[in-house]
């Protein structure tokens, strides 16, 4: 994995843009769906890798990249982009970044 660590963990400007667009209450409701989606997409990627299904892994990585980008999770977006280009076993890095990103997201606004 390349320089994903050089990315900010979360881009608060994107979070603020979402809050401004939909309101804080709606954002808080959406946040739960984003968390569920991020976990499901990460699991789908790992299952595809375990099944040696490179195309399914790349598709899951692409969806994870989009979901992470939409909610401002810069490090997770970068990792997912790398996995989309070159699907492989990320070891525990993906789980660690997903967990850390979700924890950070859950305490934002």
C-alpha positions, 0 to 999 in steps of 0.5 A, spaced: 500 500 500 502 506 498 502 513 501 495 512 504 497 514 511 499 521 508 492 523 507 488 526 512 483 521 516 477 525 515 476 531 511 471 535 515 469 540 509 466 534 506 462 533 512 460 540 513 458 540 506 453 534 507 451 537 514 449 544 510 446 540 505 441 536 509 441 539 516 444 536 522 439 531 524 438 528 517 446 527 517 446 523 523 441 519 520 445 518 514 451 517 518 448 510 520 447 508 513 454 510 511 457 506 517 453 499 515 455 500 508 462 501 509 462 495 513 458 491 508 463 493 502 469 492 506 466 485 508 464 484 501 471 485 498 475 481 503 470 475 501 471 476 494 479 476 495 478 469 500 474 466 494 479 469 489 474 473 485 478 479 483 473 482 479 468 482 485 473 484 489 475 490 484 467 492 484 467 492 492 473 496 492 470 501 487 464 501 491 467 502 498 472 508 494 465 511 492 462 511 499 468 513 503 469 519 498 462 521 499 463 521 507 470 524 507 474 518 509 480 520 505 485 514 508 479 509 506 478 512 499 485 512 498 486 504 500 480 502 496 482 506 490 489 502 491 485 495 492 481 497 486 487 498 481 490 492 484 486 487 488 490 483 493 489 481 500 490 488 504 491 484 511 489 487 517 490 494 514 483 495 511 479 492 517 484 497 521 482 503 517 475 502 516 474 501 524 478 507 525 474 511 520 468 509 522 470 511 530 472 518 527 465 518 523 461 516 529 464 522 533 463 527 528 458 533 529 
